[in-house]
Amino acid sequence: MTMQIQAANKPMFPNANRRAFKPKPACGIRGLLLPLALPLLVFSAAGQPAAGKPPPAPPNIIVILTDDQGYHDVGFNGCRDIPTPNLDSIAANGVRFPNGYVSYSVCSPSRAGLLTGRYEQRFGHERNPRFEPENPRSGLPLSESTLADVLGRVGYQSGIIGKWHLGAHPDLHPLNRGFNGFFGMLGGGHRYFPEELTLKTTGDAGDEAASYRLQILRDHTPVRTTQYLTDEFSDEAVRFVERHKDRPFFLYLAYNAPHTPLQATEKYLGRFPNIKNPKRRTYAAMVSAVDDGVGRLLAKLREQGIEENTLVFYLSDNGGPTDANASNNDPLRGSKGTPWEGGWRVPFAAQWPGHLPQGRVYEPPVTSLDIFATAAALAAAPVDPSRPLDGVNLVPFLTGEQTGVPHETIYLRMYDRGAFAVRSGAFKLVIPQSGSAPQLFNLAADAGESSDLAGAHPEQLARLEERRAAWNTQLVAPVFDGLLSPKQRSKTATPAEEVDP
Ligand code: CA
């Protein structure tokens, strides 16, 4: 923990003066004054500009999150049947992370980690919540701050477009979690054709499946959309950039594609006459629609002249559920909802022209938790020391200003399944489910986790097991029910809720 806290608070610039946060107008926030609040007095600075230099402008932050996209299903990871030139351009213009992880292998916990910069197992967000608009505990605990909360304190405007999935109760609504604008849905997925969005008010949806038919919300108001949903979100993202181009912004573009239901329009299906598997063909069309939208968004950044002042992250929220949506996690083992690499290692890239190297492949493991720490450091945004981050600012590692690796160890726990994964260097410990013996793999030689080395390297197994046990003592049990009742959960080793949504 101590190491993690220090790393999270490392200044962005090596010559920066380490000093306690003092309430004053934020440096370089383009004339915006820092809204002061008494609790900030105890916060520490996540990053400070170097003394004697003009303060750097805080960059805009865009996080493009896809849903259930397979590790292999992007051109920069080797995909050949689904062209993704625009997603590939992020890697070509910036950095590709072949060992990029999320913090959970299903949707909602992964998003809770991403938006808090903390292992969600620390605060009990370890299940997909039920769609319960009347239950304020069914979602991201109010004890946690989101990246939008933190960036908002230094003048950023934050918008979320797409899937929230961190609670349907009004207290948990994005506008109460730091975001200034919302265009999307509160639940864990959605139908894509506008004529199928027949339910108007949140109360009309009695459960998660019904919530897929709710009209899209603009802030709190249901609106009648007219386009294929992925296109709606892409257009809204372009408009968001147009509206916010003159001030620092955080855009969280959380596509629900290519999560089920598998639905696409002829415009995109027609691009894949050679894919014979109808599931894979529709999945390909859904990914292609996302890629088109990302292309429009990136073009808008260039058109507005803010490409070099905008850090863009792209990743999937978990590995592909290969049976459900015909995604492909090659060469990784397993899929969504598992502790195998195919569950939580995802397509992952970032660009920030002029600041990050171009076309670099960064091999050491990184995690979605690093996005929060990186953004907070670049914005010089104070982070509550009572909620220490698990991520680190990646920028100095990517530029070479800082040597070593961002993480000595990365962890996963899946409470209901009794599963764990611990990665340190090339080695990975896996406990597939409660009661099973720990297994050990050398991912450098065996990315597909086919050869258990537990017997051959007992010292490595013991080292990782010791870390797993120590980390586990820092975690709590889930604080809200998932989609299955405890009775249902006890009957299955792989709860259905962990597969879909
Ligand atoms: Ca997902």
Boltz pocket constraint, residues with backbone or C-beta under 6 A from the ligand:
constraints:
  - pocket:
      binder: B
      contacts: [[A, 66], [A, 67], [A, 68], [A, 106], [A, 107], [A, 259], [A, 317], [A, 318], [A, 319], [A, 501]]
      max_distance: 6.0
